[in-house]
Amino acid sequence: MHAELEYLVMRNRAEELRRAAARHRLAREASGRRSFVAKLFS
């Protein structure tokens, strides 16, 4: 039982980290596009 609980917590943490990484990646890509557009029009 204890091992199952640890596994669930670990799996949940891994999912949270993946979601955070995806959000970070999207934010960086959006930031890069904004700076590209800003350079285009400056």
C-alpha positions as CSV (number, residue, x, y, z in Angstrom):
1,M,0.0,0.0,0.0
2,H,2.7,2.5,1.0
3,A,4.7,1.8,-2.2
4,E,1.5,2.3,-4.3
5,L,1.0,5.7,-2.6
6,E,4.6,6.7,-3.3
7,Y,4.2,5.7,-6.9
8,L,1.0,7.8,-7.3
9,V,2.6,10.8,-5.7
10,M,5.7,10.4,-7.9
11,R,3.6,10.0,-11.1
12,N,1.5,13.1,-10.2
13,R,4.6,15.1,-9.6
14,A,6.0,14.0,-13.0
15,E,2.8,15.1,-14.7
16,E,3.0,18.5,-13.0
17,L,6.6,18.9,-14.1
18,R,5.7,18.0,-17.7
19,R,2.8,20.5,-17.7
20,A,5.0,23.2,-16.3
21,A,7.6,22.5,-18.9
22,A,5.0,22.7,-21.7
23,R,3.7,26.0,-20.4
24,H,7.3,27.4,-20.2
25,R,8.1,26.2,-23.7
26,L,4.9,27.8,-25.1
27,A,5.7,31.1,-23.2
28,R,9.2,31.1,-24.6
29,E,7.9,30.4,-28.2
30,A,5.3,33.2,-27.8
31,S,8.0,35.6,-26.5
32,G,10.2,34.8,-29.4
33,R,7.4,35.4,-31.9
34,R,6.6,38.8,-30.3
35,S,10.2,39.9,-30.4
36,F,10.5,38.8,-34.1
37,V,7.4,40.8,-35.0
38,A,8.7,43.8,-33.0
39,K,12.0,43.7,-34.9
40,L,10.1,43.3,-38.2
41,F,8.1,46.5,-37.5
42,S,10.9,48.6,-35.9
